[in-house]
Amino acid sequence: MTQTPSLERTCLADEHLRLGAQMVDFHGWEMPVRYGSIPEEHLKVRLSSGLFDLCHMGRLEITGADAALWINRVLSNDYDALKPGDARYSLICNEGGTVLEDVIVYKLPEPALSSILLVVNASNRPTVLQWMQAQKGSLEAKLVDRSIDLAMISIQGPQSVRILPACLEKSDLPLEAMKYYSITHAQVLGKSAWVARTGYTGEDGFEVYLESGDAPTFWRQLLEVGGNRIAPIGLGARDTLRLEAGMPLYGHELDLTVDPFEAGLGFAVKLEKAVPFVGQEALRARKAAGPARKLTGFKVQSKRPVRQGMKILGPAGEVGSVTSGAPSPTMGCPIAMGYLQTGLNSEELSLLKADVRGHLEPLEVVPLPFYSRTRKKK
């Protein structure tokens, strides 16, 4: 009899069970998909704040005299352009210029000026660890996998900037003064921690890195201080939030068949940076040629949601495929992202349909992101 492998559990697993979460297998981790209604959890983040367990994600620390050189060999973005305390979205590409992983890199401020924190997807952590070592050569640097001993908790939504400060004993910068995509040193429960103004929801929010042993106490403290302004949020709402914000997910919008320009991520590719990086020349050629397909947003003109892998049809046949789709709690209709071939004229674009198990559902092409908290309302 074949035995099912046991799932990894985060240091917050018992907290989720105590709160009545429905747990699922997410890339080998036992994670909460929801605590109640996914649409209600989604709207709680949009209107107030939500609390996320991100301890399943990979947290890698790179130190040493050549740490910056090592990370620059791997990232498509320019690490040398970062000031202490800056964060940057970047890609790790292979020699052919397609996406191996998307990451957030942090240039840690004092007291860790020589340290780099790299946050990667749970499913790709082993791949990134192996890839980093393959690019190291004789450089004087060290990579430590901090994914178990360093917890990662996120608080997202407009109330997060009011709730989180009450749970910190101190921070080197006032949280309201932090710029988006930055990180500062803080103290939580008497111990050193990091607070980053980053997130994956399209809302203002923070990600807190602290000792795993202290994570359950801190989690409960945030819920207690936040009261009715905050709720725990599962993976279901996290996915609909990031979809509305037009944020790519590895395994959906990104994989080894996709290059950054197709995915609309050319801003994360610095072809002229001083340190050559893996895939640089292939990406230069791909940029010059231009993408044959492009990541596109769609509103579904019916109540029937479209899902990953469904074909997008034009008047002459298949012209693309869906990468992510779900009902949008904010917009009140199904939405989707997918890759659509370039060069279609306006008439062809107006006649697009998704093949939903034999039902042809009309699609409207719309700009990404679907939702932006900073976009002015007309």
TORDOFI-166915 format. One record per residue (C-alpha): x, y, z. Coordinates in steps of 0.25 Angstrom, whole numbers, padded with zeros to 4 digits, always signed. Example, Ala and Ser with C-alpha at 12.3 -4.5 7.8 and 13.67 -1.06 7.14 Angstrom:
<atoms>
+0049-0018+0031;+0055-0004+0029;
</atoms>
This chain:
<atoms>
+0000+0000+0000;+0006+0014-0004;+0007+0023+0007;+0003+0038+0005;+0015+0047+0008;+0012+0056+0020;+0010+0071+0018;+0019+0081+0023;+0013+0090+0034;+0016+0105+0037;+0018+0110+0051;+0004+0115+0050;-0003+0103+0046;-0010+0101+0060;-0014+0115+0060;-0022+0113+0047;-0028+0100+0052;-0032+0108+0065;-0039+0118+0056;-0047+0107+0048;-0039+0108+0035;-0041+0099+0024;-0027+0093+0021;-0022+0088+0008;-0010+0083+0001;-0002+0095-0005;+0011+0091-0012;+0013+0081+0000;+0009+0090+0011;-0003+0089+0019;-0009+0103+0018;-0023+0110+0020;-0031+0112+0008;-0042+0119+0015;-0048+0122+0029;-0062+0125+0024;-0066+0132+0012;-0055+0135+0001;-0062+0147-0004;-0064+0152+0010;-0050+0150+0013;-0046+0157+0000;-0054+0169+0003;-0049+0170+0018;-0035+0172+0012;-0040+0183+0002;-0048+0190+0012;-0041+0188+0025;-0030+0178+0027;-0026+0164+0027;-0015+0155+0033;-0008+0144+0024;+0001+0133+0028;+0013+0133+0018;+0022+0124+0025;+0021+0114+0014;+0029+0123+0005;+0044+0122+0003;+0053+0132+0011;+0068+0132+0007;+0079+0141+0013;+0091+0143+0005;+0104+0149+0012;+0118+0151+0010;+0128+0160+0002;+0123+0156-0012;+0108+0155-0008;+0104+0166-0017;+0111+0161-0028;+0105+0147-0027;+0091+0152-0026;+0093+0161-0038;+0098+0149-0046;+0084+0143-0044;+0074+0154-0044;+0069+0161-0056;+0067+0174-0048;+0079+0183-0044;+0082+0180-0029;+0093+0190-0029;+0083+0201-0031;+0077+0198-0018;+0080+0207-0005;+0080+0200+0008;+0065+0198+0012;+0060+0197-0002;+0052+0185-0008;+0051+0181-0022;+0043+0171-0031;+0051+0163-0040;+0052+0151-0048;+0062+0139-0049;+0063+0134-0063;+0070+0123-0070;+0080+0124-0082;+0068+0124-0092;+0062+0136-0085;+0050+0130-0079;+0045+0131-0065;+0050+0121-0055;+0045+0129-0043;+0040+0143-0039;+0045+0148-0026;+0046+0160-0016;+0060+0164-0012;+0062+0173+0000;+0075+0180+0002;+0075+0180+0018;+0078+0193+0025;+0087+0194+0037;+0090+0186+0046;+0091+0176+0034;+0097+0184+0023;+0104+0172+0016;+0092+0164+0016;+0082+0161+0005;+0068+0155+0007;+0062+0148-0004;+0047+0143-0004;+0043+0132-0013;+0031+0124-0016;+0029+0111-0008;+0028+0102-0020;+0041+0108-0026;+0050+0108-0013;+0058+0096-0016;+0060+0100-0031;+0065+0114-0026;+0075+0108-0016;+0081+0099-0027;+0081+0110-0037;+0088+0120-0028;+0099+0110-0024;+0101+0107-0039;+0104+0122-0042;+0113+0124-0030;+0126+0119-0035;+0138+0124-0026;+0131+0136-0020;+0132+0139-0005;+0118+0138-0001;+0109+0129+0007;+0094+0126+0005;+0086+0121+0017;+0072+0116+0016;+0064+0123+0027;+0050+0118+0023;+0048+0110+0035;+0054+0118+0046;+0049+0132+0041;+0034+0133+0040;+0027+0142+0030;+0013+0148+0034;+0006+0159+0025;-0004+0169+0029;-0011+0175+0017;-0022+0186+0015;-0024+0201+0018;-0025+0198+0033;-0011+0191+0034;-0003+0204+0036;-0012+0207+0048;-0012+0192+0054;+0002+0188+0052;+0010+0199+0060;+0002+0196+0073;+0008+0182+0072;+0023+0186+0070;+0031+0190+0082;+0040+0199+0073;+0043+0201+0058;+0055+0209+0052;+0045+0216+0043;+0031+0220+0046;+0022+0211+0038;+0014+0222+0032;+0027+0229+0027;+0032+0216+0020;+0031+0216+0005;+0025+0205-0003;+0035+0194-0006;+0044+0197+0006;+0049+0189+0019;+0052+0194+0033;+0058+0188+0045;+0048+0186+0057;+0046+0179+0070;+0035+0169+0073;+0033+0162+0086;+0047+0167+0091;+0054+0161+0079;+0060+0166+0065;+0050+0166+0053;+0048+0172+0040;+0036+0180+0034;+0034+0182+0019;+0024+0190+0013;+0021+0180+0002;+0010+0170-0001;+0002+0163-0012;-0012+0168-0011;-0012+0182-0018;-0014+0188-0004;-0005+0196+0005;+0001+0186+0015;+0013+0180+0022;+0021+0167+0023;+0027+0164+0036;+0039+0155+0038;+0041+0149+0052;+0046+0137+0059;+0037+0125+0056;+0035+0122+0071;+0029+0136+0074;+0020+0135+0061;+0007+0129+0068;+0008+0140+0080;+0010+0151+0070;-0002+0145+0061;-0011+0145+0073;-0007+0159+0077;-0010+0165+0063;-0024+0159+0063;-0026+0164+0077;-0021+0178+0075;-0029+0179+0061;-0042+0174+0067;-0053+0175+0057;-0044+0183+0047;-0036+0170+0044;-0038+0156+0040;-0030+0144+0036;-0029+0141+0021;-0027+0128+0014;-0021+0125+0000;-0034+0126-0007;-0036+0141-0004;-0021+0143-0006;-0022+0138-0020;-0035+0146-0024;-0028+0159-0018;-0015+0157-0026;-0023+0154-0039;-0031+0167-0037;-0018+0174-0035;-0012+0168-0048;-0001+0161-0041;+0005+0149-0048;+0006+0135-0041;+0017+0125-0044;+0011+0113-0050;+0000+0121-0056;+0005+0134-0063;+0019+0130-0061;+0027+0118-0065;+0038+0113-0073;+0031+0115-0086;+0029+0130-0083;+0038+0142-0084;+0037+0155-0076;+0033+0163-0088;+0021+0154-0091;+0017+0155-0077;+0018+0171-0076;+0029+0170-0067;+0040+0177-0075;+0041+0188-0064;+0048+0177-0056;+0059+0174-0067;+0071+0183-0067;+0079+0179-0079;+0089+0190-0078;+0093+0187-0063;+0108+0186-0060;+0108+0172-0056;+0104+0162-0067;+0093+0152-0062;+0088+0139-0067;+0079+0140-0079;+0083+0154-0082;+0087+0152-0097;+0075+0144-0100;+0066+0154-0093;+0072+0165-0102;+0069+0157-0114;+0055+0155-0109;+0052+0169-0106;+0057+0173-0120;+0048+0163-0127;+0036+0167-0119;+0026+0157-0112;+0017+0148-0121;+0007+0148-0109;+0004+0157-0098;-0002+0155-0084;-0016+0162-0085;-0028+0164-0076;-0042+0160-0079;-0056+0162-0073;-0065+0151-0075;-0078+0155-0081;-0086+0145-0074;-0087+0139-0060;-0079+0127-0064;-0065+0127-0058;-0053+0124-0068;-0041+0116-0062;-0027+0113-0065;-0024+0105-0078;-0037+0109-0085;-0036+0113-0100;-0038+0127-0104;-0044+0127-0118;-0045+0138-0129;-0053+0138-0142;-0042+0130-0149;-0039+0120-0137;-0031+0119-0125;-0023+0132-0121;-0019+0130-0107;-0021+0123-0094;-0026+0126-0080;-0015+0126-0069;-0024+0130-0057;-0039+0133-0055;-0049+0135-0044;-0061+0143-0040;-0057+0157-0035;-0063+0161-0022;-0059+0175-0024;-0064+0177-0038;-0076+0167-0037;-0073+0159-0050;-0064+0148-0054;-0050+0153-0058;-0038+0146-0064;-0023+0147-0069;-0018+0140-0081;-0008+0140-0092;-0013+0146-0105;-0006+0146-0118;-0002+0160-0123;-0006+0167-0136;-0021+0165-0134;-0029+0176-0140;-0041+0183-0133;-0052+0175-0139;-0045+0162-0135;-0042+0167-0121;-0057+0170-0120;-0061+0156-0124;-0053+0148-0114;-0059+0136-0106;-0054+0126-0096;-0057+0112-0098;-0063+0108-0084;-0066+0093-0086;-0073+0095-0099;-0080+0108-0095;-0074+0120-0103;-0074+0132-0093;-0071+0146-0099;-0059+0153-0093;-0056+0168-0092;-0041+0172-0093;-0038+0181-0081;-0025+0188-0076;-0018+0182-0065;-0019+0183-0053;-0034+0181-0052;-0033+0188-0038;-0024+0199-0033;-0025+0206-0019;-0017+0218-0025;-0025+0219-0038;-0034+0231-0038;-0049+0229-0039;-0056+0236-0050;
</atoms>
